[in-house]
Amino acid sequence: MTTTTWDSVYDRCAAGYDPHVGHFAVLGYRLVDLVDPLPGERVLDVAAGRGACLFPAAERVGPAGAVHGVDLSEGMVAQLAADIAGRGTANATAARMDAQALTVAEGSYDRVLCAFALFLMPDPGSAARGFLRALRPGGRCGVSVPMRELMPGDRAALSELFRSFALRAGTAAGRRPAFGMDTGRLLADAGFADVRVVEEDSEFVFADVSAWWEWTWTVNVRSFYERLPADLLEEFRERAFALLEPAVTREGLRATARTRFAVGTRPGGPGM
Ligand SMILES: C[S@@+](CC[C@H](N)C(=O)[O-])C[C@H]1O[C@@H](n2cnc3c(N)ncnc32)[C@H](O)[C@@H]1O
């Protein structure tokens, strides 16, 4: 099995994942919208996290349908299973699985979703080919990836701050996910037809700099912080706060996300 280097950081992110602005919840909802699951359908949500796609998909497919969320991180799966039980979402389940080696029956789903995860995987091509196999002919897949980090305030200055501290700490701390992945090509190369790509900007507002700081600990930025020695981390925090405080307005601290959504269909369905 090809494993990712990011799954253990998500174990530590799982409990407090995506607080404050609901960034993943909003963008997960949007992906579900684009993929448009219908009542009674079966949906596979790959790298489901805390269910940003799973819950809106479960609502759409209704009691006659089913949504199966899978994720590599045990922590995420445990939290998601608890969320499913807590909300009483009877048509959803959660299980541990590597997106790059899906063990689901061929052709067993009407829709496959994968939000904000392909860009973390060492072998996204295997994952995309697995999504195709999981779908029935005519079934639809939708994936989303960030085009860049969600950064509030002066993006260039904050990026430079991250870069300079990564350099000071050594190259391991500079490891970044593959932002801006060409998911349209990825789906086409995997064999999907009718591939459509949409790029959208969405604005998120953090209440203040502390809210942004806490949020960053619940996403993969955490692995950067965890690689900084304690004194560098504290210096980074102070410098980031000093940089961002002037950007806080009465509304809060704004950040714009740019997301690439790609949707494709497994060939061979009616009329194809
Ligand atoms: C940024 S989160 C996105 C979660 C969710 N889809 C959302 O939109 O909120 C990335 C998720 O991908 C999962 N992940 C990373 N690599 C994976 C892999 N190879 N297989 C399955 N899940 C993976 C992580 O554990 C994490 O839950």
The ligand as an SDF file (V2000), in Angstrom:
LIG
                    3D

 27 29  0  0  0  0  0  0  0  0999 V2000
   -7.5280   18.7070    4.1530 C   0  0  0  0  0  0  0  0  0  0  0  0
   -8.3120   17.2650    4.7500 S   0  0  0  0  0  0  0  0  0  0  0  0
   -9.8410   17.2580    3.8040 C   0  0  0  0  0  0  0  0  0  0  0  0
  -10.8980   16.4160    4.4780 C   0  0  0  0  0  0  0  0  0  0  0  0
  -12.2940   16.5390    3.8640 C   0  0  0  0  0  0  0  0  0  0  0  0
  -12.3720   15.9440    2.5450 N   0  0  0  0  0  0  0  0  0  0  0  0
  -12.7240   18.0050    3.8330 C   0  0  0  0  0  0  0  0  0  0  0  0
  -12.9470   18.5460    2.7420 O   0  0  0  0  0  0  0  0  0  0  0  0
  -12.8300   18.5870    4.9190 O   0  0  0  0  0  0  0  0  0  0  0  0
   -7.3880   16.0010    3.9790 C   0  0  0  0  0  0  0  0  0  0  0  0
   -7.8210   14.5850    4.3970 C   0  0  0  0  0  0  0  0  0  0  0  0
   -7.1900   13.6720    3.5210 O   0  0  0  0  0  0  0  0  0  0  0  0
   -6.8610   12.5170    4.2820 C   0  0  0  0  0  0  0  0  0  0  0  0
   -5.8710   11.7830    3.5080 N   0  0  0  0  0  0  0  0  0  0  0  0
   -4.6210   12.1720    3.1710 C   0  0  0  0  0  0  0  0  0  0  0  0
   -4.0350   11.2170    2.4220 N   0  0  0  0  0  0  0  0  0  0  0  0
   -4.9450   10.2180    2.2660 C   0  0  0  0  0  0  0  0  0  0  0  0
   -4.9360    8.9470    1.5840 C   0  0  0  0  0  0  0  0  0  0  0  0
   -3.8670    8.5350    0.9340 N   0  0  0  0  0  0  0  0  0  0  0  0
   -6.0530    8.1990    1.6430 N   0  0  0  0  0  0  0  0  0  0  0  0
   -7.1480    8.5990    2.3260 C   0  0  0  0  0  0  0  0  0  0  0  0
   -7.2030    9.7700    2.9980 N   0  0  0  0  0  0  0  0  0  0  0  0
   -6.1180   10.5660    2.9610 C   0  0  0  0  0  0  0  0  0  0  0  0
   -6.3760   13.1060    5.5910 C   0  0  0  0  0  0  0  0  0  0  0  0
   -6.3500   12.1500    6.6190 O   0  0  0  0  0  0  0  0  0  0  0  0
   -7.4220   14.2100    5.8060 C   0  0  0  0  0  0  0  0  0  0  0  0
   -8.5330   13.7410    6.5160 O   0  0  0  0  0  0  0  0  0  0  0  0
  1  2  1  0
  2  3  1  0
  2 10  1  0
  3  4  1  0
  4  5  1  0
  5  6  1  0
  5  7  1  0
  7  8  2  0
  7  9  1  0
 10 11  1  0
 11 12  1  0
 11 26  1  0
 12 13  1  0
 13 14  1  0
 13 24  1  0
 14 15  1  0
 14 23  1  0
 15 16  2  0
 16 17  1  0
 17 18  1  0
 17 23  2  0
 18 19  1  0
 18 20  2  0
 20 21  1  0
 21 22  2  0
 22 23  1  0
 24 25  1  0
 24 26  1  0
 26 27  1  0
M  CHG  2   2   1   9  -1
M  END
$$$$
